[in-house]
């Protein structure tokens, strides 16, 4: 009999158990993440320098390395009640299919209209933009989860929303685009010919399918050149890690309530928002020396920032109009292949997670996309939910960890993050099911070309 036999299949906290504060991992980090720096002076950016780009209060959150907890404003907390707490689910059917002694749980963030965890930060950033009296915001989106979430949040606060969507995803996921438009956002494929930086990227990379780095450049150019607008980002930044900590806090509270003791915690990693949010309070315990866990970041082999990148200061965008961040990077000029895990096609990684990884507090693995879709299909057939390609990377890693337990007989408890559903990703599932999905792994020569774009330190 499982040691979790008395634990409900789906664990829901009560509405009054939604955390009322975000947890700031940086407060417990001995080695703080390196600050964003000005590309010209190479000096740390001040609040005054950041405010023309980001909302004023978000700048303060970005720079706050000391406060362990930050209050969630009442308006945001009330909005969270529309879809939070999200369930922590015991994957008993997957366990049975794998014939493993491991116990597998997943935190499911796909039970809201936007379809993913991204709404946790989107509503916060829209709230602060509205509070500042702005007219609207600009942003980028890869697979479309962030753009969908932000368009929904902006609609709620009556803000204009301009989204630059990575061109390959714009073409592969037309229905995600239409959800954004339904919420009132304008959606432009990136790189476009509407901006100076977009025109330059198209000239330098004819026929490019785009990247998150390209889309960021365009969104920042429009935000800084349009009165009453600011730029908001769905991942990477410290402020986003902060907002997404609500995922991990709910997971942590559910574990405490039902006596679940995780050994391994797994999240997909593109820019880091999902992974950082899921592991936050557990990593806090590890940082304070209270408990130990194995944390695994999972990324696509086509865009392997952690597993094959370098730790250096680099531009956050392809067009070099953004500040520079110290992160694991493939180089801002690296254009990933047209992978179906569009939300993971970013050349760099969160400075917070990069510092934790460099300090040896977490590990990373990468997978080719056919392996990932094989795992996604098994999960769909056993657990009944069609997973998003991005978080299917975490499913693959969880399956591998569970199979190791089958070999060794260890009864480990594994938790992974399921960031959303895959119902807008049927082009990818179609290719997998038809046996025509291809894998791409960049050669060392490909990577060296990207590394060459990293500014000299």
N, C-alpha and C positions, 0 to 999 in steps of 0.2 A: 504494500500500500504506500502511495506517495506521502511524503511528509507534509504535503500541501493539500491533502484530501479534504480538509475542512475549509479551504480557501475558496470563495466563490469563483466561478469561471470568469465572470466579468466583475471587476472590482470598481465600484463607483464611490467616491467620497461624496459627502453631502455638500449642498450649495454653500453652507456656512463654513465649510472647510477649505474653500478656495483661498490660497495664500493672499494676504493683503499687503505683502511686501515682496519686492524682487530681491534675489540674493546676488551679491556682487562678488564673484570668485576672486577678483583682483585683490580684495582686502586681505585674503588669506594666503596669497602667493608671496613666498619669500623673494623670488625673482619676479618683479613686475614686468608685464609686457612692455617692450620698447615703445616710446611715444611716436605718434605720427610726426613727420618732419616736413619742413618747407623744402620743396625741390631745389630752390635757388640757394638759400642760405644754409641748408642742411641742419637748421636749428629746430628744436621742438616747436610745434605750432602752439600758439597761444589761443585762448578763447576768442579774442578779438579777431584773429586771423581766420578762425573757423566759422564764425557766425555768418559771414556772407554766403556760405555754402550750406550749413546745417541750421536747424532750428535752435534757438537760444538755449532752452532747457536741455535739449539733447546733447548739446556741446558740454554742458556741465556733467551730464551722465558719462559722456565719453572720457572725460578727464578725471573722473572720480576713482581713485585707486585705494581709498581709505575706508569708506562707509560699507560695512558688511551688508546692511539691508537698506533699501530705499523704498519709501512708501509708494504704493500703487494708488494713483488718484481715484477718487470715488467714481468718476465718470467711466474710467477704464475698467474698474472692478465690476461695475454694473453691466458693462458690455460683455465682459468675460462670462457672466452668468447665462448668456444666451447659449453658450456651448461648452462651458466648463462646469465642473471638473470633467476631464476626458477619461475614458476607462483604461485601466490596466488589465490586460486580458491574459489568462493562462492558456497557452497554446497546447492544450492536451492532445488535440487531434494530430498536430505536427509531431509531438513527442512520440505518439504511438506509431506513426508512419516511419519514423526514424529508428524506432526500437532502441531508444536511448534512456539511460538512467538520469540524464540531465533534466532539469526543470526549466522550461522556456516561458518567459512572459514578454509581452510587448505593450508598450504605451502607444495607444492609437490616437493620432491627432487629426484624423480625416473626417471627424463627425461634425463639421461646420460647413456652411455654405461655400466658403472659399476652397474647401477641400484639403487644407493642409495646416501645418503648425504656423505658417507665416502670419496668420491673422493676429497672433499674440503680440507681435511687434508692430504690425501695420496699424492697428488701432491706437497704439501708444504714440506712434510717430504722427499720425493724423491728428490726434488730440492736441499734441504740443504745437503743431502747425496752426491749428484753429485758434488755440489759446493766444498765440503770438499775433493773430490778426492777419495771417497770410491769405493770399487768394488761392494758391494751389501749390502742388509739389510735382517734381519730376522724378523718375526712377528708371531702372533697367529691370528686365526679367528674363530668365532663361527659359525653362520649361513653361513658365506662366503662372506658377503657384503664387509667387510674390506679387506679381502684377495683379492677379485676381484678388488677392487679399487686400492689397492697397486700394484698388478701385472700390471695393466694398466698404473699406474704412472711410475713404474720402467721401463716398456717397452719404454715409451716415452723418458726417460733419459738414456736408455741403461744400466740399473743396474741389477745385479742378485737379485732375490727375492726368499727367502726360507720361505714357509708358513707352520706352524703347525696348522692343522685344528682339532677342537674338534671332537673326533671319531664318536659320534652319528650323527653329522651334515655331516661328511665325507661320512657316509653310507646313510643318508637320502637325501642328496642333491648332487648326483653325477654330475649333469650338472653344478652346480656352481663351482665344482672342475675343470671341464673341461674348463670352461671359464678362470680360473686362468692359467691352463696349456697352453691354446691357447696364452695367453699373455707372456708365457715364464717362469712362476714361477714353482718351484718344490713344491708339496703339499704332506705333510706327516700327516697321522692320529695320533692324540695325545690323550693319552700318547703312545709313540712309544717305541721300544726297541733300538732306535738309539742313545739315550742320556743316560747319567748316571741318571739324574733326572727322565726321563721317565721310565727307568727300575725299579727304586725305587717305583714310584707311582704305577706301575703295580703290583709290589710285595705286596705293602701295601693295594691295593684295587683291588683284582683279578676280572677281568671281567668288570672293570669300563668303563662307556661310555665317560669319560673325562669331562673336564670343561675348561673354559677360563683360570682359574688359572693354570691348568696343562700345557696348551699350551704355556702360557707365560713363564713358567719355562724352557721349552725346547728351546724356541726361544732365550731366554737370554743366556742360556748355550752355544748355538752354536755361537751366536754373539760375546760373550766375548772370546770364544776359537778359533775364526777364524780371521786371520789377514785381515784387510781391510773391515771388516763388523761392522755394528752397529745394535742395536735393535730399532724398531719403533713400536709404540702402537696406536691402532685406537680409543681409548677412555680413560677415567679416568684422564689422565694427564692434567696439566694446559695448556700446549702448544696446545693440541687438542681442548680444550674448546675455546682457542683463535682463531684457524683457523675456527672452525665451527660458529663463531660469524657472519660470512657472511650471514648465513641463517636468523638470527634475524634482521640483519641490512637491508637486502632487504625487509623483512616483515614489519619492522618499516617504511621504506621509502614508501612502497606501501600504508600502512595505512594512512600516512600523505598526500600522493598525492590524495587519494580518500575520505578522511574524515571518515575512519573507526576507531572506538574507541573501542578497545577490553576491555572486562571486565575480561575474563578468558582465560588463555593461558595454553595449555596442551601438554605434550610430554611424550613418552615412556621413561623409564629409565632402563638401564642395567648397563653400566659404566658411562653414562651421556652425551655422545658427542652430540646426537641429541637434548636432552632437553636443555642442557647448551647453545648450539648454537642458538636455537630458542628464548629463553627467554632473551638472553644477553642484548640488548639495553633497553628492557622494564624493566628488573631488575635494570639496571643502573638508570633509572628514579626513581624507587622505593627506591633504596639505597640513592639517592641524595635528597629524599623527594619531588620530583617534581610531582609524580603521583603514584596512587596505582593500583595494579592488583592482581588478584588471580592466583597463579601459582600452577599447579597440576602435580606432577610426578606420572607416572603410571607404575607399575611393575607386573610381574607374581607372583601369589600366591605361585608358586613352588620355587621362589627365591626372597623372600621379604626383601631385604637389608634395605630399609628405614622403612617399616612398622613393621618389627619384628626384625631388627638387632640392634646392639649396636654401639655406637660411640666411637671408640678406635683406637689406633695405631695397625695395623695388616700388615702382609706381603701381597704384591700385587699379589702373586702367591702361588700355592700349594707347590712347591718345596723349598720355602724359599731361593731363590737365588736373589731375587729382594730387593730393598729398602723397607722400611716400610712407610705406609701412614696413617694419621689419617682420618678415613672415617667411614661411616655406613657400618658395615660388619657382615656377618654370620659366619666368621671364615675362614681362608684360607684353612682349611681342609674340608670345606663343599663342597660336590659334589651334585649339583642339579639333580633333576630327568631329564629324557630325554625329556624335554619339546620341543615343536616345535618352540618356540620363541628363537632359538639358540643364537641370538645376545644379549639376556637379561640374559643369564645364567652365570652371574659373581657374585662372593661372596661379592664384595664390591661396593662402589660408589665413584664418583669423589670427591676429597677433597674440591673442590670449592663448589659443590652442597651440600655436607655434611654439610659444615659450614653454608650455607644459610638456609638449612633445620633446623639445630640445633638452628639457630637464629630466627626461626619462620617466615621466609620470604616466605616460600612455604609449601605446604601440599603434602601428598602422599596417593595413594590408590593402592590396588592390586586386581587382578582378576584371576579366574580360566580360563584355556584355552578354555573350551567349550563356556563360556560366550564371550570370545574374538572372537572366530570364528563365533559365531552368529552375533556379531556386524560387523565383516568383510564381512559376506555374505550379510547383509542388505546394507552395503556401496557399495559393488560391484554391487548389483542389482539396486541401485538408482543412484549412481554417475558414474558407468561404468568402474571403475578401480579396478582391483584385488589387494588388499593391502597386504603388507608383514605382517606376523604374529606379528612382533615386534611392528610396529606402529599401528596395529589393537588394541592394548591396549589403545592407545590414542583415537582411534575412539570410543571404548566402553565408555571411560570416557566422551567424548564429547556428546555422545548420552544420557548418564545419566544426564549430566548437562542440556541438552536441554529439557529432560523430566521433570526435576524439574521446568523449566521455564513454561512448559505447565500447571503444577499444580498450580503455583503461579501467572501466568500471566506476569511475568517479561520478559522484552525484552532485555535480555543480548546478548552481542556479544562474541562469542567463537572462538578462533583460536587454531588449533592443527597442529602438524607436521606429515605429511605423508612421511616417510623417504625413501620409495621405494615400488616396486611392488612385488607381491607374486608368480610370474610365475615359480620360482625355488622351490616353497614350496608346490607342488601339492600332495606330499605324505601326508602332514598334512591336506590339504583340502579333500583329498580322505578319510582319517579316519573320518573327521568330517561329510562328506556327507553320509558315510556308517553307521554312528551312533556308531562307535567303538572307538572314541576318549575318553580318560580317563583323569580325573583330579587328580592331586596330590598336596596336601598341607602338608608340613612337620609338624610333631608333635612337641610339645615343646621339647620332648626328642631328636628328630632329631636335632633341633636347638642347644640344650645344648651341644651336641657332637661337633658341629662346633665351638661354643663359647669356648669350652675347648682348642681349638688350638690357640686362640688369646694369644699372649705373655703377661705376667704379666706387668702391667703398672708401 
